[in-house]
Amino acid sequence: QSALTQPPSASGSPGQSVTISCTGTSSDVGGYNYVSWYQQHPGKAPKLMIYEVTKRPSGVPDRFSGSKSGNTASLTVSGLQAEDEADYYCSSYAGSDSVVFGGGTKLTVL
Amino acid sequence: EVQLVESGGGLVQAGRSLRVSCTASGFNFGDYAMSWLRQAPGKGLEWVGFIKSRTYGATTEYAASVEGRFTISRDDSKSIAYLQLNSLKTEDTAVYYCGRVPRPNKYYFNYWGRGTLVTVSS
């Protein structure tokens, strides 16, 4: 499977909103509602932020939201805070019990 | 509290083998599918493979990049998942993470360990 496509970087000022895109195909993102998003701070393990396109695990602030249109999923971070600065990865089910990740987006809070 | 602790990483020569482990605590390990994922230095995340729970036959699935070289197994009596890495290549150098799949037929990972570094030298 080919990796999903994410922009390498994104940025916003505190309090602003930023959206990160994740583009796949009809065989992964577009074909299933199994898109998830992970946050990773330097040197740390990834943390699940969004699953099944729009759902937030307990403890994840509602500033984080997910959506999908066709073959592109998006993560929106509203009310940006300094601690949101991290790398963000999308992933999707890709059929036949396989998972594919995006290349990651470095979010900078200006 | 759910905890996953990877161990067994280290420096190994290309072509050789290594086994890494993921020791779980804080939940009934046997009820959950487990996955291995990796991250090469400075690179993104890559899914390596799954092992389902024994209820679902403990079947395994692998990414094409490791199929035939890596094997995932589990010992439910010890709450450990294993990743056997054979015929290692320099491009297998990465931090290897284990992740817990929250429910059957779900394709995301709600708990991760801190990872173990495998370095393959030429």
Interface residues (C-beta under 8 A of the other chain):
Chain A: Q1 A3 Y32 Y34 S36 Y38 Q40 K44 A45 P46 K47 L48 Y51 E52 P57 Y89 S91 S92 Y93 S96 D97 S98 V99 V100 F101 G102 G103 G104
Chain B: S35 G44 L45 E46 W47 F50 E61 A63 A64 Y97 K106 Y107 Y108 F109 N110 W112 G113 R114 G115
